[in-house]
Amino acid sequence: MRLVSLCALLWIAVVRPALGEGITILLDFQGPHSDPAIAEMKREFADVMKDTAVPFDLRLLSEAAHQTYSDLVVFRFKGKCVLEPAPFLYDERGPMAFTYSTGGVVQPFGEVECGKVTSVVRSAMSGGDFAHADLLFGRALGRVLAHEVVHMLSKSGGHGHEGIARKALSGSQLISPELHLAAGDVERLHPHK
């Protein structure tokens, strides 16, 4: 498995970082992706996670060669990470993303199902939204990514009752102008600060 091989080479596990320590998130796109959407995803992720006091560095896998990291998270993005103008049918059942766990222990590896995110986002768009498709799709990807990183940093499959970490996010929530990390979820990430 390519992801396991990559991670074996890097051999780094995510731990709950001390305040001020950074976490690098490698983004491994398995298919086509939109550069403007990825830029918006990074911006949205940074906005959502700003209250955690953890510095994050999101990088494409291609930017990570010959570098080492103290704390690392790897996300594989499967499918087409492009919101195309013509709608297509896609099975919306199942999660938009997930974090791996082994023996009940949350791992620093996850996957985002771009086709499912695209479908959910498209269902919430109307009229003029399509003129800003890259921005809205990137915003949604940033929020899906932040949701999974909360699982990783809290080392829990549990969900919050509001905000980014709630159990399910609708298409409208994924593209709304604002959606934040709830205070209780920030506390779960840093219980002893």
TISEDO-215678 format. One record per residue (C-alpha): x, z, y negated. Coordinates in steps of 0.5 Angstrom, whole numbers, plus 500, padded with zeros to 3 digits. Example, Ala and Ser with C-alpha at 12.3 -4.5 7.8 and 13.67 -1.06 7.14 Angstrom:
REM TISEDO-215678
525; 516; 509
527; 514; 502
***
This chain:
REM TISEDO-215678
500; 500; 500
503; 498; 493
501; 504; 489
504; 509; 494
510; 505; 494
511; 505; 487
509; 512; 487
514; 514; 492
519; 510; 488
518; 514; 482
516; 521; 486
513; 525; 480
507; 529; 481
503; 531; 475
502; 539; 474
498; 542; 468
503; 541; 463
505; 546; 458
503; 545; 451
507; 540; 447
510; 536; 454
507; 529; 455
504; 525; 460
506; 518; 461
500; 514; 464
502; 507; 467
496; 502; 467
497; 497; 473
492; 491; 472
491; 488; 478
487; 482; 475
486; 479; 468
485; 483; 462
484; 483; 455
490; 485; 450
485; 487; 445
481; 491; 449
487; 495; 452
489; 496; 445
482; 499; 444
482; 503; 450
489; 506; 448
486; 508; 441
479; 511; 444
483; 515; 450
488; 518; 444
482; 520; 440
478; 523; 446
484; 527; 448
487; 529; 441
484; 536; 442
488; 537; 449
494; 538; 445
498; 534; 450
502; 528; 448
500; 522; 452
504; 515; 453
499; 510; 456
504; 504; 458
503; 498; 462
506; 498; 469
511; 492; 467
513; 496; 461
515; 502; 466
521; 498; 470
528; 502; 470
525; 509; 467
524; 516; 469
518; 520; 467
517; 528; 468
510; 527; 468
506; 521; 471
499; 519; 472
498; 512; 475
491; 508; 474
490; 501; 478
485; 497; 474
481; 493; 480
478; 486; 478
477; 482; 472
478; 487; 466
475; 482; 461
468; 482; 458
466; 475; 459
460; 472; 455
456; 469; 460
453; 475; 465
454; 475; 472
451; 479; 478
455; 485; 480
453; 491; 484
452; 497; 479
452; 502; 485
458; 507; 486
463; 510; 481
466; 506; 475
473; 510; 477
475; 515; 481
481; 520; 482
484; 520; 489
485; 527; 493
488; 529; 499
486; 535; 503
481; 537; 497
487; 537; 492
486; 532; 486
492; 527; 486
495; 524; 480
493; 517; 482
486; 513; 480
483; 507; 480
478; 504; 475
473; 498; 477
473; 494; 471
467; 490; 474
463; 496; 474
465; 498; 467
463; 491; 465
456; 491; 468
455; 498; 465
457; 496; 458
454; 489; 458
447; 493; 460
448; 497; 454
450; 491; 449
445; 487; 445
445; 482; 439
451; 483; 435
455; 487; 440
457; 481; 443
461; 479; 437
465; 486; 438
466; 485; 446
473; 487; 446
472; 493; 442
466; 496; 446
469; 494; 453
476; 497; 451
472; 504; 448
469; 504; 455
475; 503; 459
478; 509; 454
473; 514; 456
472; 512; 463
480; 513; 463
479; 520; 460
474; 522; 464
479; 521; 470
485; 524; 467
480; 531; 466
480; 531; 473
487; 530; 474
489; 535; 469
484; 540; 471
486; 539; 478
478; 539; 480
473; 534; 482
468; 538; 477
464; 536; 472
462; 538; 465
455; 539; 462
456; 534; 456
461; 530; 453
466; 525; 457
467; 530; 463
460; 530; 464
458; 527; 471
455; 520; 469
456; 516; 463
451; 511; 461
453; 504; 458
450; 507; 451
455; 513; 452
461; 509; 454
460; 504; 447
457; 509; 442
461; 510; 436
463; 517; 438
464; 521; 445
468; 527; 445
471; 532; 450
467; 538; 450
470; 545; 448
469; 547; 455
473; 542; 458
479; 542; 453
479; 550; 455
479; 547; 463
485; 543; 461
489; 549; 458
486; 556; 460
491; 560; 458
493; 557; 451
***
